[in-house]
Amino acid sequence: MNKDSKTQHITLATGNVFSDLGFATEEAAALAAASQQVISGKLAISESLETEAGGQDRSVVETASSQEHS
């Protein structure tokens, strides 16, 4: 790191990016809650697709394996 840095002040993060960006407390909390709902929904979809794909992969292997033993 450069010792000649012009940075004079660093503001610590609060844990709510919207608050850190200067939104009012109530609005920052609402935005954080809404974004968390979107994130949770997308993670649930992703997990569902992974589970679905995992089940399909196993059934294909089981079918191929069953055919080999016939």
Residue pairs with C-beta under 8 A, 6 or more apart in sequence:
11 20
13 20
14 20
16 28
16 29
16 32
17 32
18 27
18 28
18 29
18 31
18 32
18 35
19 25
19 28
19 29
19 32
21 28
23 31
